[in-house]
Amino acid sequence: MRALPLCLAILSASPAAAFICPDPDPVRDFQAIAASPHGFVVVWGDLSATGAGQESGTVLQMPMRVQGRQLGRAGFTTPVTLDFTLRHDCGTALSCPVAAAEGEALVFLRREGEGLVLEPGLCSERAHFGIDRATLDAVAACHGRGDCD
């Protein structure tokens, strides 16, 4: 096992994924996690690394933190600071990291045991950067009122 530099802790899929991935749609991705049997925490905030990345086989893991606002019935109103593990499976060339993971993002953190995990997926469907207020409001409306159109 070798230590990974911070630049390997990434949420974006490779450029080749653009040919197979649909356009980013945080509301659609919220609906997918809402239908999942797993529990999720949805947060909009600033991501930062809190330690060194580790590689095990084809899986990259890095301790991260998000400081921002958690989604609840009234929208993104609850201030939170949450630690989580960024887990990225590079089992295929299309899912290997290519861009930095820090900055403001909307993330869907899966509950795993006592912790939280961000597995961005091939098309980064669980991490969205550059989200505008209208998109956040649309995700909140989907969650709070079931208005997901």
ROGU-306022 format. One record per atom (N, C-alpha, C): residue in three letters; residue number from 1; atom name; x, y, z. Coordinates in Angstrom, 1 decimal, padded with zeros to 4 digits. Each point is the difference from the previous one (the first is absolute). Example, Ala and Ser with C-alpha at 12.3 -4.5 7.8 and 13.67 -1.06 7.14 Angstrom:
2
(r 'ala',1,'N',(013.2,-005.7,007.8)) (r 'ala',1,'CA',(-000.9,001.2,000.0)) (r 'ala',1,'C',(000.9,001.2,000.0)) (r 'ser',2,'N',(-000.4,001.1,-000.7)) (r 'ser',2,'CA',(000.9,001.1,000.0)) (r 'ser',2,'C',(-000.8,001.1,000.8)) 
//
This chain:
149
(r 'met',1,'N',(000.9,-001.2,000.0)) (r 'met',1,'CA',(-000.9,001.2,000.0)) (r 'met',1,'C',(000.9,001.2,000.0)) (r 'arg',2,'N',(-000.3,001.0,-000.8)) (r 'arg',2,'CA',(000.7,001.2,000.0)) (r 'arg',2,'C',(-000.8,001.2,000.3)) (r 'ala',3,'N',(000.5,001.0,000.6)) (r 'ala',3,'CA',(-000.7,001.2,000.3)) (r 'ala',3,'C',(-000.4,000.8,-001.3)) (r 'leu',4,'N',(-001.1,000.6,000.0)) (r 'leu',4,'CA',(-000.4,000.7,-001.2)) (r 'leu',4,'C',(000.0,001.5,000.2)) (r 'pro',5,'N',(000.5,000.8,-001.0)) (r 'pro',5,'CA',(000.0,001.4,000.2)) (r 'pro',5,'C',(-001.5,000.5,000.0)) (r 'leu',6,'N',(-000.2,001.2,000.5)) (r 'leu',6,'CA',(-001.3,000.6,000.1)) (r 'leu',6,'C',(-000.7,000.1,-001.3)) (r 'cys',7,'N',(000.8,000.2,-001.1)) (r 'cys',7,'CA',(-000.7,000.1,-001.3)) (r 'cys',7,'C',(-000.7,-001.2,-000.5)) (r 'leu',8,'N',(000.3,-001.2,000.6)) (r 'leu',8,'CA',(-000.7,-001.2,-000.4)) (r 'leu',8,'C',(-001.4,-000.1,000.7)) (r 'ala',9,'N',(-000.3,000.8,001.0)) (r 'ala',9,'CA',(-001.3,-000.1,000.6)) (r 'ala',9,'C',(-001.0,000.8,-000.8)) (r 'ile',10,'N',(-000.6,-000.6,-000.9)) (r 'ile',10,'CA',(-000.7,000.8,-001.0)) (r 'ile',10,'C',(-001.4,-000.5,-000.2)) (r 'leu',11,'N',(-000.9,000.9,-000.4)) (r 'leu',11,'CA',(-001.4,-000.3,-000.2)) (r 'leu',11,'C',(-000.4,-000.1,-001.4)) (r 'ser',12,'N',(000.8,000.5,-000.9)) (r 'ser',12,'CA',(-000.4,000.1,-001.4)) (r 'ser',12,'C',(000.4,-001.3,-000.7)) (r 'ala',13,'N',(-000.8,-000.5,-000.9)) (r 'ala',13,'CA',(000.3,-001.1,-000.9)) (r 'ala',13,'C',(000.9,000.4,-001.1)) (r 'ser',14,'N',(000.6,-000.9,-000.7)) (r 'ser',14,'CA',(001.0,000.3,-001.1)) (r 'ser',14,'C',(-000.8,000.7,-001.1)) (r 'pro',15,'N',(000.8,000.7,-000.9)) (r 'pro',15,'CA',(-000.7,000.6,-001.2)) (r 'pro',15,'C',(-000.7,-001.0,-000.8)) (r 'ala',16,'N',(000.4,-001.3,-000.1)) (r 'ala',16,'CA',(-000.7,-001.0,-000.8)) (r 'ala',16,'C',(-001.4,-000.3,000.6)) (r 'ala',17,'N',(-000.2,000.3,001.3)) (r 'ala',17,'CA',(-001.3,-000.2,000.6)) (r 'ala',17,'C',(-001.0,000.9,-000.6)) (r 'ala',18,'N',(000.4,001.2,-000.5)) (r 'ala',18,'CA',(-000.9,000.9,-000.5)) (r 'ala',18,'C',(-000.8,-000.5,-001.2)) (r 'phe',19,'N',(000.5,-001.0,-000.7)) (r 'phe',19,'CA',(-000.7,-000.7,-001.1)) (r 'phe',19,'C',(-001.1,-000.9,000.5)) (r 'ile',20,'N',(000.1,-000.5,001.2)) (r 'ile',20,'CA',(-001.0,-000.9,000.5)) (r 'ile',20,'C',(-000.9,000.5,001.1)) (r 'cys',21,'N',(000.4,001.1,000.6)) (r 'cys',21,'CA',(-000.7,000.5,001.2)) (r 'cys',21,'C',(-001.0,001.0,-000.5)) (r 'pro',22,'N',(-001.2,000.0,000.6)) (r 'pro',22,'CA',(-001.0,001.0,-000.3)) (r 'pro',22,'C',(000.4,001.4,000.6)) (r 'asp',23,'N',(-000.6,001.0,-000.4)) (r 'asp',23,'CA',(000.3,001.3,000.6)) (r 'asp',23,'C',(-000.3,000.0,001.5)) (r 'pro',24,'N',(000.8,000.7,000.7)) (r 'pro',24,'CA',(-000.2,000.0,001.5)) (r 'pro',24,'C',(-001.4,000.5,000.3)) (r 'asp',25,'N',(-000.6,-000.7,001.0)) (r 'asp',25,'CA',(-001.4,000.4,000.4)) (r 'asp',25,'C',(-000.1,-000.4,001.5)) (r 'pro',26,'N',(000.3,001.0,000.9)) (r 'pro',26,'CA',(-000.1,-000.3,001.4)) (r 'pro',26,'C',(-001.4,-000.5,000.5)) (r 'val',27,'N',(-001.1,000.5,-000.6)) (r 'val',27,'CA',(-001.3,-000.4,000.4)) (r 'val',27,'C',(-000.2,-001.5,-000.3)) (r 'arg',28,'N',(000.4,-000.4,-001.2)) (r 'arg',28,'CA',(-000.1,-001.4,-000.4)) (r 'arg',28,'C',(000.8,-000.9,000.9)) (r 'asp',29,'N',(001.2,000.5,000.3)) (r 'asp',29,'CA',(000.9,-000.7,000.9)) (r 'asp',29,'C',(-000.5,-000.1,001.4)) (r 'phe',30,'N',(-000.7,001.1,000.5)) (r 'phe',30,'CA',(-000.7,-000.1,001.3)) (r 'phe',30,'C',(-001.1,-001.0,000.0)) (r 'gln',31,'N',(-000.8,-000.1,-001.1)) (r 'gln',31,'CA',(-001.0,-001.0,-000.1)) (r 'gln',31,'C',(000.6,-001.4,000.1)) (r 'ala',32,'N',(001.1,-000.2,-000.6)) (r 'ala',32,'CA',(000.6,-001.3,000.0)) (r 'ala',32,'C',(000.5,-000.4,001.4)) (r 'ile',33,'N',(000.5,000.9,000.8)) (r 'ile',33,'CA',(000.4,-000.4,001.3)) (r 'ile',33,'C',(-001.2,-000.1,000.9)) (r 'ala',34,'N',(-001.0,000.8,-000.2)) (r 'ala',34,'CA',(-001.2,-000.1,000.8)) (r 'ala',34,'C',(-000.7,-001.4,-000.2)) (r 'ala',35,'N',(000.1,-000.6,-001.2)) (r 'ala',35,'CA',(-000.5,-001.3,-000.3)) (r 'ala',35,'C',(000.9,-001.1,000.5)) (r 'ser',36,'N',(001.2,000.3,000.4)) (r 'ser',36,'CA',(001.0,-001.0,000.4)) (r 'ser',36,'C',(-000.4,-000.6,001.3)) (r 'pro',37,'N',(000.4,-001.2,000.3)) (r 'pro',37,'CA',(-000.2,-000.6,001.3)) (r 'pro',37,'C',(001.0,000.5,001.0)) (r 'his',38,'N',(001.0,000.7,-000.4)) (r 'his',38,'CA',(001.0,000.6,000.9)) (r 'his',38,'C',(-000.4,001.3,000.5)) (r 'gly',39,'N',(000.5,000.4,001.2)) (r 'gly',39,'CA',(-000.3,001.3,000.5)) (r 'gly',39,'C',(001.1,001.0,-000.5)) (r 'phe',40,'N',(-000.5,001.2,-000.3)) (r 'phe',40,'CA',(000.9,001.1,-000.5)) (r 'phe',40,'C',(-000.1,001.3,000.8)) (r 'val',41,'N',(001.0,000.8,000.1)) (r 'val',41,'CA',(000.0,001.3,000.5)) (r 'val',41,'C',(000.4,000.9,-001.2)) (r 'val',42,'N',(-000.9,001.0,-000.2)) (r 'val',42,'CA',(000.2,000.9,-001.1)) (r 'val',42,'C',(000.5,001.4,000.5)) (r 'val',43,'N',(001.2,000.4,-000.5)) (r 'val',43,'CA',(000.6,001.2,000.6)) (r 'val',43,'C',(000.5,000.9,-001.2)) (r 'trp',44,'N',(-000.2,001.3,000.1)) (r 'trp',44,'CA',(000.6,001.0,-000.9)) (r 'trp',44,'C',(001.0,000.7,000.8)) (r 'gly',45,'N',(001.3,000.0,-000.4)) (r 'gly',45,'CA',(001.0,000.7,000.8)) (r 'gly',45,'C',(001.4,-000.1,-000.6)) (r 'asp',46,'N',(001.0,000.4,000.8)) (r 'asp',46,'CA',(001.4,000.0,-000.4)) (r 'asp',46,'C',(000.6,-001.4,000.4)) (r 'leu',47,'N',(000.6,-000.6,-001.0)) (r 'leu',47,'CA',(000.7,-001.3,000.2)) (r 'leu',47,'C',(001.5,000.3,000.2)) (r 'ser',48,'N',(000.6,-000.7,000.9)) (r 'ser',48,'CA',(001.5,000.1,000.2)) (r 'ser',48,'C',(000.5,-001.4,000.5)) (r 'ala',49,'N',(001.2,-000.3,-000.4)) (r 'ala',49,'CA',(000.7,-001.2,000.4)) (r 'ala',49,'C',(000.5,000.2,001.4)) (r 'thr',50,'N',(-000.1,-001.1,000.8)) (r 'thr',50,'CA',(000.5,000.1,001.4)) (r 'thr',50,'C',(001.1,-000.9,000.3)) (r 'gly',51,'N',(000.5,-000.7,-001.0)) (r 'gly',51,'CA',(001.1,-001.0,000.2)) (r 'gly',51,'C',(000.5,-000.4,-001.4)) (r 'ala',52,'N',(001.0,-001.0,000.1)) (r 'ala',52,'CA',(000.6,-000.5,-001.3)) (r 'ala',52,'C',(-000.9,-001.1,-000.5)) (r 'gly',53,'N',(000.0,-000.1,-001.3)) (r 'gly',53,'CA',(-000.7,-001.1,-000.7)) (r 'gly',53,'C',(000.7,-001.3,000.1)) (r 'gln',54,'N',(-000.8,-001.1,-000.1)) (r 'gln',54,'CA',(000.6,-001.3,000.0)) (r 'gln',54,'C',(-000.6,-000.8,-001.2)) (r 'glu',55,'N',(000.9,-000.9,-000.5)) (r 'glu',55,'CA',(-000.5,-000.8,-001.1)) (r 'glu',55,'C',(000.1,-001.5,000.5)) (r 'ser',56,'N',(-001.1,-000.7,-000.3)) (r 'ser',56,'CA',(-000.1,-001.4,000.2)) (r 'ser',56,'C',(-000.6,-000.7,-001.2)) (r 'gly',57,'N',(000.9,-000.7,-000.7)) (r 'gly',57,'CA',(-000.4,-000.6,-001.3)) (r 'gly',57,'C',(-000.4,001.1,-001.0)) (r 'thr',58,'N',(-001.2,000.0,-000.4)) (r 'thr',58,'CA',(-000.5,001.1,-001.0)) (r 'thr',58,'C',(-000.8,001.0,000.7)) (r 'val',59,'N',(-000.1,000.0,001.3)) (r 'val',59,'CA',(-000.8,001.0,000.8)) (r 'val',59,'C',(000.9,001.0,000.6)) (r 'leu',60,'N',(-000.4,001.3,-000.2)) (r 'leu',60,'CA',(000.7,001.1,000.6)) (r 'leu',60,'C',(-000.9,000.5,001.1)) (r 'gln',61,'N',(000.5,000.3,001.2)) (r 'gln',61,'CA',(-000.8,000.6,001.1)) (r 'gln',61,'C',(000.8,001.1,000.6)) (r 'met',62,'N',(-000.8,001.1,000.4)) (r 'met',62,'CA',(000.6,001.1,000.6)) (r 'met',62,'C',(-001.0,000.6,001.0)) (r 'pro',63,'N',(000.5,000.3,001.2)) (r 'pro',63,'CA',(-000.8,000.7,001.0)) (r 'pro',63,'C',(-000.3,001.4,-000.4)) (r 'met',64,'N',(-001.3,000.4,000.1)) (r 'met',64,'CA',(-000.4,001.3,-000.5)) (r 'met',64,'C',(-001.0,000.6,001.1)) (r 'arg',65,'N',(-000.3,001.3,-000.2)) (r 'arg',65,'CA',(-000.9,000.7,000.8)) (r 'arg',65,'C',(-000.9,000.9,-000.8)) (r 'val',66,'N',(-001.2,000.1,000.3)) (r 'val',66,'CA',(-000.9,001.0,-000.6)) (r 'val',66,'C',(-000.6,000.9,001.1)) (r 'gln',67,'N',(000.1,001.3,-000.3)) (r 'gln',67,'CA',(-000.6,001.0,000.9)) (r 'gln',67,'C',(-001.0,000.8,-000.8)) (r 'gly',68,'N',(-001.2,-000.1,000.5)) (r 'gly',68,'CA',(-001.1,000.7,-000.8)) (r 'gly',68,'C',(-001.3,-000.2,000.6)) (r 'arg',69,'N',(-001.0,-000.3,-000.8)) (r 'arg',69,'CA',(-001.4,-000.1,000.4)) (r 'arg',69,'C',(-000.6,-001.3,-000.4)) (r 'gln',70,'N',(-000.6,-000.7,000.9)) (r 'gln',70,'CA',(-000.7,-001.3,-000.3)) (r 'gln',70,'C',(-001.4,000.2,-000.4)) (r 'leu',71,'N',(-000.4,-000.8,-000.9)) (r 'leu',71,'CA',(-001.4,000.0,-000.5)) (r 'leu',71,'C',(-001.0,-000.6,001.0)) (r 'gly',72,'N',(-001.0,000.8,000.2)) (r 'gly',72,'CA',(-001.1,-000.4,000.9)) (r 'gly',72,'C',(-001.3,000.4,-000.6)) (r 'arg',73,'N',(-001.1,-000.2,000.6)) (r 'arg',73,'CA',(-001.3,000.3,-000.5)) (r 'arg',73,'C',(-000.2,001.4,-000.4)) (r 'ala',74,'N',(000.7,000.9,000.6)) (r 'ala',74,'CA',(-000.1,001.5,-000.3)) (r 'ala',74,'C',(001.1,000.4,-000.9)) (r 'gly',75,'N',(000.8,-000.9,-000.6)) (r 'gly',75,'CA',(001.0,000.3,-001.0)) (r 'gly',75,'C',(001.4,-000.2,000.7)) (r 'phe',76,'N',(001.0,000.7,-000.6)) (r 'phe',76,'CA',(001.4,-000.1,000.5)) (r 'phe',76,'C',(000.1,001.0,001.2)) (r 'thr',77,'N',(-000.5,-000.3,001.1)) (r 'thr',77,'CA',(000.0,001.0,001.2)) (r 'thr',77,'C',(000.8,-000.4,001.1)) (r 'thr',78,'N',(000.4,-001.3,000.2)) (r 'thr',78,'CA',(000.7,-000.4,001.2)) (r 'thr',78,'C',(001.5,000.0,-000.2)) (r 'pro',79,'N',(000.7,000.9,000.7)) (r 'pro',79,'CA',(001.5,000.1,-000.1)) (r 'pro',79,'C',(000.6,-001.3,000.5)) (r 'val',80,'N',(001.0,-000.5,-000.8)) (r 'val',80,'CA',(000.7,-001.3,000.4)) (r 'val',80,'C',(001.4,000.1,-000.4)) (r 'thr',81,'N',(000.8,-000.8,000.8)) (r 'thr',81,'CA',(001.4,-000.3,-000.4)) (r 'thr',81,'C',(000.1,-001.5,000.2)) (r 'leu',82,'N',(000.2,-000.7,-001.2)) (r 'leu',82,'CA',(000.0,-001.5,000.0)) (r 'leu',82,'C',(001.3,-000.5,-000.6)) (r 'asp',83,'N',(000.5,-001.0,000.7)) (r 'asp',83,'CA',(001.2,-000.7,-000.6)) (r 'asp',83,'C',(-000.6,-001.2,-000.7)) (r 'phe',84,'N',(000.7,-000.3,-001.1)) (r 'phe',84,'CA',(-000.4,-001.2,-000.8)) (r 'phe',84,'C',(001.2,-000.5,-000.8)) (r 'thr',85,'N',(-000.2,-001.2,-000.6)) (r 'thr',85,'CA',(001.1,-000.6,-000.8)) (r 'thr',85,'C',(-000.4,000.1,-001.5)) (r 'leu',86,'N',(000.9,000.6,-000.7)) (r 'leu',86,'CA',(-000.2,000.0,-001.5)) (r 'leu',86,'C',(000.6,-001.4,-000.5)) (r 'arg',87,'N',(-000.9,-000.7,-000.6)) (r 'arg',87,'CA',(000.4,-001.4,-000.5)) (r 'arg',87,'C',(-000.2,000.0,-001.5)) (r 'his',88,'N',(001.1,-000.2,-000.7)) (r 'his',88,'CA',(-000.1,000.0,-001.5)) (r 'his',88,'C',(000.5,-001.3,-000.6)) (r 'asp',89,'N',(-000.8,-000.7,-000.7)) (r 'asp',89,'CA',(000.5,-001.3,-000.6)) (r 'asp',89,'C',(000.5,000.3,-001.4)) (r 'cys',90,'N',(001.3,-000.3,-000.1)) (r 'cys',90,'CA',(000.6,000.2,-001.3)) (r 'cys',90,'C',(000.2,-001.3,-000.7)) (r 'gly',91,'N',(-001.0,-000.9,000.1)) (r 'gly',91,'CA',(000.0,-001.3,-000.6)) (r 'gly',91,'C',(000.0,000.0,-001.5)) (r 'thr',92,'N',(-000.5,001.1,-000.6)) (r 'thr',92,'CA',(-000.1,000.2,-001.4)) (r 'thr',92,'C',(000.7,001.3,-000.4)) (r 'ala',93,'N',(000.5,000.1,-001.1)) (r 'ala',93,'CA',(000.7,001.3,-000.5)) (r 'ala',93,'C',(-000.9,001.2,000.0)) (r 'leu',94,'N',(-001.3,-000.3,-000.2)) (r 'leu',94,'CA',(-001.0,001.1,-000.1)) (r 'leu',94,'C',(-000.3,000.6,001.4)) (r 'ser',95,'N',(000.3,-000.7,001.1)) (r 'ser',95,'CA',(-000.4,000.5,001.3)) (r 'ser',95,'C',(001.2,000.5,000.8)) (r 'cys',96,'N',(001.2,000.1,-000.6)) (r 'cys',96,'CA',(001.2,000.5,000.7)) (r 'cys',96,'C',(-000.1,001.5,000.1)) (r 'pro',97,'N',(000.5,000.6,001.1)) (r 'pro',97,'CA',(000.0,001.4,000.3)) (r 'pro',97,'C',(000.7,000.9,-001.0)) (r 'val',98,'N',(-000.5,001.2,-000.2)) (r 'val',98,'CA',(000.7,000.9,-000.9)) (r 'val',98,'C',(000.0,001.5,000.5)) (r 'ala',99,'N',(-000.7,000.3,001.1)) (r 'ala',99,'CA',(-000.1,001.4,000.5)) (r 'ala',99,'C',(000.0,000.1,001.5)) (r 'ala',100,'N',(000.3,001.1,000.6)) (r 'ala',100,'CA',(000.0,000.2,001.4)) (r 'ala',100,'C',(-001.4,-000.1,000.6)) (r 'ala',101,'N',(000.0,-000.4,001.3)) (r 'ala',101,'CA',(-001.3,-000.3,000.6)) (r 'ala',101,'C',(-000.4,001.1,001.0)) (r 'glu',102,'N',(000.8,001.0,000.2)) (r 'glu',102,'CA',(-000.3,001.0,001.0)) (r 'glu',102,'C',(-000.8,001.2,-000.6)) (r 'gly',103,'N',(-000.8,000.7,000.8)) (r 'gly',103,'CA',(-000.8,001.1,-000.4)) (r 'gly',103,'C',(-001.5,-000.2,000.3)) (r 'glu',104,'N',(-000.8,000.9,-000.4)) (r 'glu',104,'CA',(-001.5,000.0,000.3)) (r 'glu',104,'C',(-000.7,-001.0,-000.9)) (r 'ala',105,'N',(-000.8,-000.9,000.7)) (r 'ala',105,'CA',(-000.7,-001.1,-000.8)) (r 'ala',105,'C',(-001.3,-000.4,000.8)) (r 'leu',106,'N',(-000.9,-000.6,-000.8)) (r 'leu',106,'CA',(-001.1,-000.7,000.5)) (r 'leu',106,'C',(000.4,-001.5,000.0)) (r 'val',107,'N',(000.0,-000.6,001.2)) (r 'val',107,'CA',(000.4,-001.4,000.1)) (r 'val',107,'C',(-001.1,-000.8,000.7)) (r 'phe',108,'N',(000.0,-001.3,-000.5)) (r 'phe',108,'CA',(-000.9,-001.0,000.6)) (r 'phe',108,'C',(000.8,-001.0,000.7)) (r 'leu',109,'N',(000.1,000.1,001.3)) (r 'leu',109,'CA',(000.8,-000.9,000.8)) (r 'leu',109,'C',(-000.8,-001.2,000.5)) (r 'arg',110,'N',(000.5,-001.2,-000.3)) (r 'arg',110,'CA',(-000.7,-001.2,000.4)) (r 'arg',110,'C',(000.5,-000.4,001.4)) (r 'arg',111,'N',(-001.0,-000.4,000.8)) (r 'arg',111,'CA',(000.3,-000.5,001.4)) (r 'arg',111,'C',(000.6,-001.4,-000.2)) (r 'glu',112,'N',(001.1,-000.2,000.7)) (r 'glu',112,'CA',(000.6,-001.3,000.0)) (r 'glu',112,'C',(000.6,-000.3,001.4)) (r 'gly',113,'N',(-000.7,-000.8,000.7)) (r 'gly',113,'CA',(000.3,-000.3,001.4)) (r 'gly',113,'C',(-000.2,001.3,000.8)) (r 'glu',114,'N',(001.1,000.4,000.7)) (r 'glu',114,'CA',(-000.1,001.3,000.8)) (r 'glu',114,'C',(000.5,001.2,-000.8)) (r 'gly',115,'N',(000.4,-000.2,-001.2)) (r 'gly',115,'CA',(000.6,001.1,-000.8)) (r 'gly',115,'C',(-000.8,000.3,-001.3)) (r 'leu',116,'N',(000.6,000.9,-000.7)) (r 'leu',116,'CA',(-000.6,000.5,-001.3)) (r 'leu',116,'C',(001.0,-000.3,-001.1)) (r 'val',117,'N',(-000.5,-000.3,-001.2)) (r 'val',117,'CA',(000.9,-000.3,-001.1)) (r 'val',117,'C',(-000.5,000.8,-001.2)) (r 'leu',118,'N',(000.9,000.6,-000.8)) (r 'leu',118,'CA',(-000.4,000.5,-001.3)) (r 'leu',118,'C',(000.7,-000.8,-001.0)) (r 'glu',119,'N',(-000.9,-000.7,-000.8)) (r 'glu',119,'CA',(000.5,-000.7,-001.2)) (r 'glu',119,'C',(-000.6,000.7,-001.2)) (r 'pro',120,'N',(000.8,000.8,-000.6)) (r 'pro',120,'CA',(-000.6,000.9,-001.1)) (r 'pro',120,'C',(-000.6,-000.7,-001.1)) (r 'gly',121,'N',(000.5,-001.2,-000.4)) (r 'gly',121,'CA',(-000.5,-000.8,-001.1)) (r 'gly',121,'C',(000.6,000.4,-001.3)) (r 'leu',122,'N',(-000.2,-000.7,-001.0)) (r 'leu',122,'CA',(000.6,000.2,-001.3)) (r 'leu',122,'C',(-000.3,001.4,-000.6)) (r 'cys',123,'N',(-001.2,000.4,000.2)) (r 'cys',123,'CA',(-000.5,001.3,-000.6)) (r 'cys',123,'C',(-000.1,001.1,001.1)) (r 'ser',124,'N',(000.6,-000.2,001.1)) (r 'ser',124,'CA',(000.0,001.0,001.1)) (r 'ser',124,'C',(-001.4,000.3,000.5)) (r 'glu',125,'N',(-000.9,-001.0,000.0)) (r 'glu',125,'CA',(-001.4,000.2,000.3)) (r 'glu',125,'C',(-000.2,000.3,001.5)) (r 'arg',126,'N',(001.0,-000.1,000.9)) (r 'arg',126,'CA',(-000.2,000.2,001.4)) (r 'arg',126,'C',(000.8,001.2,000.5)) (r 'ala',127,'N',(000.6,000.8,-001.0)) (r 'ala',127,'CA',(000.8,001.2,000.3)) (r 'ala',127,'C',(-000.2,000.9,-001.1)) (r 'his',128,'N',(-000.6,001.2,000.3)) (r 'his',128,'CA',(-000.2,001.0,-001.0)) (r 'his',128,'C',(000.6,001.3,000.4)) (r 'phe',129,'N',(000.9,000.5,-000.9)) (r 'phe',129,'CA',(000.7,001.3,000.3)) (r 'phe',129,'C',(-000.7,001.1,-000.9)) (r 'gly',130,'N',(000.1,001.2,000.4)) (r 'gly',130,'CA',(-000.5,001.1,-000.8)) (r 'gly',130,'C',(-001.5,000.1,000.0)) (r 'ile',131,'N',(-000.6,-000.4,001.2)) (r 'ile',131,'CA',(-001.5,000.0,000.1)) (r 'ile',131,'C',(-000.5,001.4,000.2)) (r 'asp',132,'N',(-001.0,000.4,-000.7)) (r 'asp',132,'CA',(-000.6,001.3,000.3)) (r 'asp',132,'C',(-001.2,-000.1,000.9)) (r 'arg',133,'N',(-000.5,001.1,000.5)) (r 'arg',133,'CA',(-001.1,000.1,001.0)) (r 'arg',133,'C',(-001.2,-000.7,-000.5)) (r 'ala',134,'N',(-000.4,000.2,-001.3)) (r 'ala',134,'CA',(-001.2,-000.6,-000.5)) (r 'ala',134,'C',(000.1,-001.5,000.0)) (r 'thr',135,'N',(001.2,-000.6,-000.2)) (r 'thr',135,'CA',(000.1,-001.4,000.0)) (r 'thr',135,'C',(-000.1,-000.5,001.5)) (r 'leu',136,'N',(000.6,000.7,000.9)) (r 'leu',136,'CA',(-000.2,-000.4,001.4)) (r 'leu',136,'C',(-001.5,000.1,000.4)) (r 'asp',137,'N',(-000.7,001.0,-000.4)) (r 'asp',137,'CA',(-001.4,000.1,000.3)) (r 'asp',137,'C',(-000.8,-001.1,-000.6)) (r 'ala',138,'N',(000.4,-000.5,-001.2)) (r 'ala',138,'CA',(-000.7,-001.1,-000.7)) (r 'ala',138,'C',(000.2,-001.3,000.8)) (r 'val',139,'N',(001.2,-000.2,000.5)) (r 'val',139,'CA',(000.3,-001.2,000.8)) (r 'val',139,'C',(-000.8,000.1,001.3)) (r 'ala',140,'N',(000.0,001.1,000.6)) (r 'ala',140,'CA',(-000.8,000.2,001.3)) (r 'ala',140,'C',(-001.5,-000.2,-000.3)) (r 'ala',141,'N',(-000.5,000.5,-001.1)) (r 'ala',141,'CA',(-001.4,-000.2,-000.3)) (r 'ala',141,'C',(-000.3,-001.5,-000.2)) (r 'cys',142,'N',(000.9,-000.7,-000.7)) (r 'cys',142,'CA',(-000.2,-001.4,-000.2)) (r 'cys',142,'C',(000.0,-000.8,001.3)) (r 'his',143,'N',(000.9,000.4,000.9)) (r 'his',143,'CA',(000.0,-000.6,001.3)) (r 'his',143,'C',(-001.2,000.3,000.9)) (r 'gly',144,'N',(-000.3,001.3,000.1)) (r 'gly',144,'CA',(-001.0,000.5,001.0)) (r 'gly',144,'C',(-001.4,-000.2,-000.5)) (r 'arg',145,'N',(-000.3,000.2,-001.3)) (r 'arg',145,'CA',(-001.3,000.0,-000.5)) (r 'arg',145,'C',(-000.3,-001.1,-001.0)) (r 'gly',146,'N',(001.0,-000.8,-000.4)) (r 'gly',146,'CA',(-000.1,-001.0,-001.0)) (r 'gly',146,'C',(-000.2,000.6,-001.4)) (r 'asp',147,'N',(000.3,001.3,-000.1)) (r 'asp',147,'CA',(000.0,000.7,-001.3)) (r 'asp',147,'C',(001.3,-000.2,-000.7)) (r 'cys',148,'N',(000.1,-001.1,-000.8)) (r 'cys',148,'CA',(001.3,-000.3,-000.6)) (r 'cys',148,'C',(000.0,000.2,-001.5)) (r 'asp',149,'N',(-000.9,000.8,-000.5)) (r 'asp',149,'CA',(000.0,000.3,-001.5)) (r 'asp',149,'C',(000.9,001.1,-000.4)) 
//
